[in-house]
Amino acid sequence: MKFGRRLYNTLLEGSIAYAKWDLETSRNILRSKKRMWILALMVVPIILGSVAIAAPELPDILGGHKAYSPAYYTPVIFGVSILIGLCAGLITGCIGAGGGFIITPALMSAGVKGILAVGTDLFHIFAKAIMGTAIHKKLGNVSVGLAVAFLVGSGIGVTGGGVINRALYQANPLLSDTFISVIYVVLLGFLGTYALIDFLRLRKAGGDVGAHGAETASEASASGRKSLPERLQASKIPPLISFDEDLTPGGKKIPAVFVAICGSIVGFAAAIMGVGGGFLTFPMFVYILGVSSFTTVGTDILQIIFTAGYASIAQYAIYGFIFYTLAMGMLLGSLLGIQVGALTTKVVKGIYIRGFYATAIMAGFVNRLFALPGKLNEMKIINISSELSHILANIGNVLFFIAIGIFAVWVVGKFLGSMKLLREEA
């Protein structure tokens, strides 16, 4: 129980760090007229493409319903993608923790194949990162050696995750969907349970506190034990990487292999789940490798750009597993949602934000959990009636979209109702 809470707190802290990057990236896009024009030009083909909807059915190879690389879409699909991006942005901005966890389950609930949902989400993250990250301002104190070792590892992890996802899909598309659903059930079930316990504890205490990370080096030293970062940095496995020279006299050193291993884990998770991996990078760097938060932020920005870029293009795009229309819709929605959510936090008590975080995570968990019986039944692993599996999947979808919809309406309502107060503060 104690280990689970520590793990939850470190992942939560990583999600918060990722959300801060996401918010700053979105603001960089919205502040720049040049970037907004680029975004508008990227959306033009999608708008013009709607004309083709009135045309006769397209051949499969050109993007019909059964195309390997699906280009078929309708204004309804595009609208749903904007709403999904909007809700994810509201969660990220309002809760202050990454809302990307709900995007893949939401897309799968809307009928998108799991592997397409993962690839599309990665491309949406990469598009936002490459457009909005001001590298010259935000990289900070980055150790080149640290960044290179991490990216080598993340490249290996991304390749492995992409190969596994594609192999499962080619063996059986149902197997791919089931695998992705199981990963989300386990992760969201763990995070959601602890988030709900955290919310109930804070509500009973009548207050709000910040996230508590894992054991720090000072706490370990006080107990007479070496912390994990101290033990790893004491290892002399070559080659050694120097970092934090500006913060520690003489700097710190750590074997490159440990940094690469962390990178491979982040890359693997990103390729399998369709997330940027920032929620893992921060706790790994700070609590496992002992890197300062200052250096971690800069390296995290680098890894998101390269990890998401390599994963989305080399592992999914060239194999036809990205739905660009959905990616652009999510990008448009998230740019708006994250701003509204961030402003709303100024007029909402922290305890309510914790509650909605727990609700959003549990909604994604229930959604994928209720979808599993139908997929397992189709794969002949369990034997239940098709009617029952269909009912369960529909219940999961309805509960998911009701929970996320209520949250979105509540946040937007709070934002609109507090516009006068927000203007005065501005």
C-alpha positions in Angstrom: 0.0 0.0 0.0 2.8 2.4 1.0 4.8 1.6 -2.2 1.7 2.0 -4.3 1.0 5.4 -2.9 4.6 6.5 -3.5 4.4 5.3 -7.1 1.1 7.1 -7.6 2.6 10.3 -6.2 5.7 10.2 -8.4 3.5 9.5 -11.5 1.2 12.3 -10.5 4.2 14.7 -10.2 5.4 13.6 -13.6 1.9 14.3 -15.0 1.9 17.7 -13.5 5.3 18.5 -15.1 4.0 17.3 -18.4 0.9 19.4 -18.1 3.0 22.5 -17.5 4.9 21.8 -20.7 1.6 21.2 -22.6 0.1 24.5 -21.3 3.3 26.5 -22.2 3.4 24.8 -25.7 -0.2 25.7 -26.4 0.4 29.3 -25.3 3.4 29.5 -27.6 1.3 28.5 -30.5 -1.5 30.9 -29.7 0.8 33.8 -29.1 2.5 33.5 -32.5 0.6 34.7 -35.6 3.0 32.8 -37.8 2.2 29.5 -36.0 -1.6 30.2 -36.2 -1.3 30.8 -39.9 0.6 27.5 -40.3 -2.1 25.8 -38.3 -4.8 27.3 -40.5 -3.1 26.1 -43.6 -2.9 22.6 -42.2 -6.6 22.6 -41.6 -7.6 23.9 -45.0 -7.2 20.5 -46.8 -9.5 19.0 -44.2 -12.2 21.6 -44.8 -11.8 21.2 -48.6 -11.9 17.5 -48.2 -15.4 17.6 -46.9 -16.5 18.3 -50.5 -15.5 14.7 -51.4 -18.1 13.4 -49.0 -20.8 14.3 -51.5 -18.9 12.4 -54.2 -19.4 8.7 -54.9 -17.7 6.1 -52.7 -13.9 6.2 -53.1 -11.9 3.1 -53.9 -10.2 1.5 -50.9 -6.8 2.4 -52.1 -7.7 6.1 -52.2 -9.2 6.2 -48.7 -12.5 4.4 -48.6 -14.0 2.8 -45.5 -11.6 -0.2 -45.8 -8.4 1.6 -46.7 -5.3 0.4 -44.9 -4.5 4.1 -44.3 -7.9 5.5 -43.5 -8.5 8.9 -45.1 -12.3 8.5 -45.1 -14.0 10.9 -42.7 -17.1 13.0 -42.2 -17.7 16.3 -40.6 -19.2 14.4 -37.7 -15.9 12.5 -37.2 -13.9 15.8 -37.4 -16.3 17.4 -34.8 -15.9 14.5 -32.4 -12.1 14.7 -32.7 -12.3 18.4 -31.7 -14.5 17.6 -28.7 -12.1 14.9 -27.6 -9.2 17.3 -27.9 -11.2 20.0 -26.1 -12.0 17.7 -23.1 -8.4 16.5 -22.9 -7.3 20.1 -22.9 -9.8 21.0 -20.2 -8.5 18.2 -18.0 -4.8 19.1 -18.6 -5.5 22.8 -18.0 -7.9 22.6 -15.1 -6.4 19.6 -13.2 -2.8 20.5 -13.9 -2.0 16.8 -14.9 -1.8 15.3 -18.3 -5.2 14.6 -19.9 -3.6 12.5 -22.6 -4.6 9.3 -20.7 -8.2 9.7 -21.9 -7.5 10.4 -25.6 -6.8 6.8 -26.7 -9.8 5.3 -24.7 -12.0 8.1 -26.1 -10.9 7.4 -29.7 -11.4 3.7 -29.3 -14.9 4.3 -27.8 -15.7 6.4 -30.9 -14.9 3.4 -33.1 -11.2 4.0 -34.0 -9.0 0.9 -34.0 -6.6 0.9 -31.0 -3.4 1.1 -33.1 -4.8 4.0 -35.1 -5.8 5.7 -31.8 -2.2 5.3 -30.5 -0.6 6.5 -33.7 -3.0 9.5 -34.1 -2.5 10.6 -30.5 1.3 10.4 -30.9 1.2 12.5 -34.1 -1.1 15.1 -32.3 1.5 15.4 -29.5 4.4 15.7 -32.0 2.5 18.3 -34.1 1.9 20.4 -31.0 5.4 20.0 -29.7 7.1 20.9 -33.0 4.9 23.9 -33.5 4.8 25.3 -30.0 8.0 24.5 -28.2 10.4 27.5 -28.0 13.6 25.5 -27.8 15.9 28.4 -27.4 14.0 29.6 -24.3 13.0 26.4 -22.6 15.9 23.9 -22.8 17.7 25.3 -19.8 20.6 23.4 -18.4 20.6 20.4 -20.6 23.5 17.9 -20.4 24.2 16.8 -24.0 25.5 13.4 -22.9 22.4 12.9 -20.7 20.1 13.9 -23.6 21.9 11.6 -26.1 21.9 8.6 -23.9 18.3 9.0 -23.0 17.2 9.4 -26.7 19.2 6.4 -27.7 17.3 4.4 -25.1 14.0 5.9 -26.0 14.6 5.1 -29.7 15.1 1.5 -28.8 12.0 1.5 -26.6 9.9 3.2 -29.3 11.0 0.7 -31.9 10.2 -2.2 -29.7 6.8 -0.8 -28.7 5.9 0.0 -32.3 7.0 -3.4 -33.6 4.9 -5.2 -30.9 1.8 -3.1 -31.7 2.0 -3.6 -35.4 2.8 -7.4 -35.0 -0.3 -7.8 -32.8 -2.4 -5.9 -35.3 -1.2 -7.9 -38.3 -1.8 -11.2 -36.4 -5.3 -10.1 -35.3 -6.7 -6.6 -35.1 -8.8 -7.7 -32.1 -5.7 -8.8 -30.3 -4.2 -5.4 -30.8 -7.3 -3.7 -29.4 -7.4 -6.1 -26.5 -3.7 -5.6 -25.6 -4.0 -1.8 -25.6 -7.2 -2.0 -23.6 -5.5 -4.2 -21.0 -2.6 -1.8 -20.7 -5.0 1.1 -20.1 -7.1 -0.9 -17.6 -4.1 -1.7 -15.5 -2.6 1.8 -15.6 -5.8 3.8 -15.2 -7.1 1.3 -12.6 -4.0 1.9 -10.5 -3.9 5.7 -11.0 -7.7 6.0 -10.6 -7.9 4.0 -7.4 -5.2 6.1 -5.7 -6.5 9.4 -7.1 -10.0 8.5 -5.6 -8.4 7.5 -2.2 -6.4 10.8 -2.3 -9.5 12.8 -3.0 -11.6 11.2 -0.3 -8.7 11.6 2.2 -8.4 15.3 1.4 -12.1 15.8 1.5 -12.3 14.2 5.0 -9.4 16.4 6.2 -11.1 19.4 4.8 -8.1 20.7 2.9 -5.8 20.2 0.0 -2.1 19.4 -0.1 0.4 18.9 -2.9 1.7 15.7 -4.3 4.3 13.9 -2.2 7.0 12.3 -4.2 9.1 9.2 -3.4 11.8 9.2 -0.8 14.3 11.9 -1.3 18.0 11.6 -0.9 18.0 13.7 2.3 15.3 11.5 3.8 17.4 8.4 3.0 20.5 10.0 4.4 18.7 10.8 7.6 17.9 7.1 8.0 21.5 6.1 7.3 20.8 4.5 3.9 22.0 5.5 0.5 19.2 6.6 -1.8 18.7 4.9 -5.2 20.2 7.9 -7.1 23.2 7.8 -4.8 23.8 4.1 -5.5 23.4 4.5 -9.3 25.7 7.5 -9.3 28.3 5.6 -7.3 28.5 3.0 -10.0 31.5 3.3 -12.4 30.2 1.5 -15.4 31.6 3.3 -18.5 30.9 5.5 -20.2 30.0 8.0 -17.5 27.9 11.1 -18.1 28.5 14.4 -16.3 25.5 16.7 -15.6 24.3 19.5 -13.2 27.8 21.1 -13.3 26.2 24.6 -12.8 24.3 23.4 -9.7 26.8 21.0 -8.0 30.6 21.8 -7.6 32.3 19.4 -10.0 28.9 18.2 -11.3 27.4 14.7 -10.9 28.2 11.6 -12.9 26.1 8.5 -13.8 26.6 5.6 -16.2 25.0 6.1 -19.5 23.4 2.7 -19.4 21.1 3.7 -16.6 19.9 6.8 -18.5 19.4 4.7 -21.6 17.3 2.1 -19.7 15.1 4.9 -18.4 14.8 6.2 -21.9 13.8 2.8 -23.3 11.0 2.5 -20.7 9.7 5.9 -21.6 9.9 5.2 -25.3 8.2 1.8 -25.0 5.3 3.3 -22.9 4.9 6.1 -25.4 4.8 3.7 -28.4 2.4 1.3 -26.8 0.0 3.8 -25.2 0.2 6.8 -27.5 1.4 9.3 -24.9 4.3 11.7 -24.9 6.0 9.9 -22.0 6.6 13.1 -20.0 4.6 11.7 -17.1 7.4 9.0 -16.7 10.5 11.1 -17.6 10.2 13.5 -14.7 9.9 11.0 -11.8 12.6 8.8 -13.4 15.1 11.6 -13.8 14.4 13.1 -10.3 13.8 10.0 -8.2 15.8 7.3 -9.9 18.7 9.1 -11.6 19.0 12.1 -9.2 18.9 14.8 -11.9 17.9 18.3 -10.8 14.4 19.5 -11.7 16.0 22.3 -13.8 18.0 19.9 -16.0 15.0 17.5 -16.1 12.7 20.1 -17.6 15.0 20.8 -20.6 15.6 17.1 -21.3 11.9 16.3 -21.0 11.1 18.8 -23.7 13.7 17.3 -25.9 12.5 13.7 -25.4 8.9 14.6 -26.0 9.7 16.1 -29.4 12.0 13.3 -30.6 10.2 10.4 -28.9 6.8 11.5 -30.2 8.2 12.4 -33.6 10.1 9.1 -34.1 7.2 7.0 -32.8 4.5 8.7 -34.8 6.4 8.9 -38.1 8.8 5.9 -38.1 6.6 3.4 -36.3 3.0 4.4 -37.3 2.8 7.0 -40.1 4.8 5.1 -42.7 2.7 2.0 -42.0 -0.6 3.8 -42.4 -1.6 4.0 -38.8 -2.3 7.7 -38.3 -5.7 9.4 -38.9 -4.5 12.9 -39.7 -8.0 14.4 -39.7 -8.5 13.3 -36.1 -5.0 14.5 -35.1 -5.7 18.0 -36.4 -9.2 18.1 -34.8 -7.7 17.1 -31.4 -5.0 19.7 -31.8 -7.5 22.5 -32.4 -9.7 21.4 -29.5 -6.8 21.0 -27.1 -5.4 24.5 -27.8 -8.7 26.0 -26.7 -9.5 23.6 -23.9 -6.2 23.9 -22.1 -6.4 27.7 -22.0 -10.0 27.6 -20.6 -9.1 24.9 -18.1 -6.0 26.8 -16.8 -8.0 30.0 -16.3 -10.7 28.1 -14.5 -8.3 26.9 -11.8 -8.2 30.5 -10.5 -11.8 30.4 -9.4 -12.2 26.7 -8.4 -11.1 25.1 -5.1 -8.3 22.6 -5.3 -10.3 19.9 -3.7 -12.8 19.9 -6.6 -9.9 19.7 -9.1 -8.6 16.6 -7.3 -12.1 15.1 -7.4 -12.5 15.6 -11.2 -9.0 14.2 -11.8 -10.0 11.0 -10.0 -13.3 10.9 -11.9 -11.7 11.4 -15.3 -9.2 8.6 -14.7 -11.8 6.2 -13.3 -14.0 7.0 -16.4 -11.3 5.9 -18.7 -10.7 2.8 -16.6 -14.4 1.8 -16.6 -14.6 2.4 -20.3 -11.8 0.0 -21.2 -12.8 -2.5 -18.5 -16.3 -2.8 -19.9 -15.0 -3.1 -23.5 -12.7 -6.1 -22.6 -15.4 -8.8 -22.3 -16.6 -8.2 -25.9 -13.1 -8.3 -27.3 -12.2 -11.4 -25.3 -15.4 -13.1 -26.5 -14.6 -12.3 -30.1 -11.2 -13.9 -29.7 -12.8 -17.0 -28.2 -11.0 -16.6 -24.9 -14.2 -16.3 -22.9 -17.7 -17.4 -23.9 -20.5 -14.8 -23.4 -23.4 -13.8 -25.6 -22.7 -11.1 -28.2 -25.7 -9.2 -26.8 -24.2 -9.1 -23.3 -20.8 -8.0 -24.6 -22.5 -5.3 -26.7 -24.5 -4.0 -23.7 -21.4 -3.9 -21.5 -19.4 -2.0 -24.2 -22.3 0.5 -24.6 -22.5 1.0 -20.8 -18.8 1.7 -20.6 -19.0 4.2 -23.5 -22.1 5.9 -22.0 -20.5 6.2 -18.5 -17.3 7.5 -20.0 -18.8 10.2 -22.1 -21.3 11.2 -19.4 -18.5 11.7 -16.9 -16.2 13.6 -19.3 -19.1 15.6 -20.6 -20.3 16.6 -17.1 -16.7 17.7 -16.3 -16.4 19.7 -19.6 -19.8 21.4 -19.1 -18.9 22.2 -15.5 -15.5 23.7 -16.3 -16.9 25.8 -19.3 -19.8 27.0 -17.1 -17.4 28.0 -14.4 -15.2 29.8 -16.9 -18.1 31.7 -18.5 -19.6 32.6 -15.1 -16.3 33.9 -13.9 -15.2 35.9 -16.9 -15.8 39.2 -15.2 -13.6 38.2 -12.3 -10.9 36.8 -14.6 -10.8 40.1 -16.6 -10.4 42.1 -13.4 -7.5 39.8 -12.3 -5.9 40.2 -15.8 
